[in-house]
């Protein structure tokens, strides 16, 4: 976001636009983490119900 700011100047409105864009993408990233963790938990329960040990324990340890 520094490139558009350096081209337009560090004025109040341009800072607000860049902050809004940054917050939007931060929200998308947070939503992606939330969805991924929910899916991981769901599939972990499915695998445990099927008797699958995942991730497999290392036999070398």
KABEL-V680290 format. One record per residue. N is the residue number from 1. RES is the residue in three letters. PHI is phi as a letter, one per 30 degrees, with the letter a starting at -180 (999 if undefined). Layout:
n=N res=RES phi=PHI
n=N res=RES phi=PHI
This chain:
n=1 res=UNK phi=999
n=2 res=UNK phi=d
n=3 res=UNK phi=d
n=4 res=UNK phi=d
n=5 res=UNK phi=d
n=6 res=UNK phi=d
n=7 res=UNK phi=d
n=8 res=UNK phi=c
n=9 res=UNK phi=j
n=10 res=UNK phi=d
n=11 res=UNK phi=c
n=12 res=UNK phi=e
n=13 res=UNK phi=d
n=14 res=UNK phi=d
n=15 res=UNK phi=d
n=16 res=UNK phi=d
n=17 res=UNK phi=d
n=18 res=UNK phi=d
n=19 res=UNK phi=d
n=20 res=UNK phi=d
n=21 res=UNK phi=d
n=22 res=UNK phi=d
n=23 res=UNK phi=d
n=24 res=UNK phi=d
n=25 res=UNK phi=d
n=26 res=UNK phi=d
n=27 res=UNK phi=d
n=28 res=UNK phi=d
n=29 res=UNK phi=d
n=30 res=UNK phi=d
n=31 res=UNK phi=d
n=32 res=UNK phi=d
n=33 res=UNK phi=d
n=34 res=UNK phi=d
n=35 res=UNK phi=d
n=36 res=UNK phi=d
n=37 res=UNK phi=d
n=38 res=UNK phi=d
n=39 res=UNK phi=d
n=40 res=UNK phi=d
n=41 res=UNK phi=d
n=42 res=UNK phi=d
n=43 res=UNK phi=d
n=44 res=UNK phi=d
n=45 res=UNK phi=d
n=46 res=UNK phi=d
n=47 res=UNK phi=d
n=48 res=UNK phi=d
n=49 res=UNK phi=d
n=50 res=UNK phi=d
n=51 res=UNK phi=i
n=52 res=UNK phi=c
n=53 res=UNK phi=d
n=54 res=UNK phi=b
n=55 res=UNK phi=d
n=56 res=UNK phi=d
n=57 res=UNK phi=d
n=58 res=UNK phi=d
n=59 res=UNK phi=d
n=60 res=UNK phi=d
n=61 res=UNK phi=d
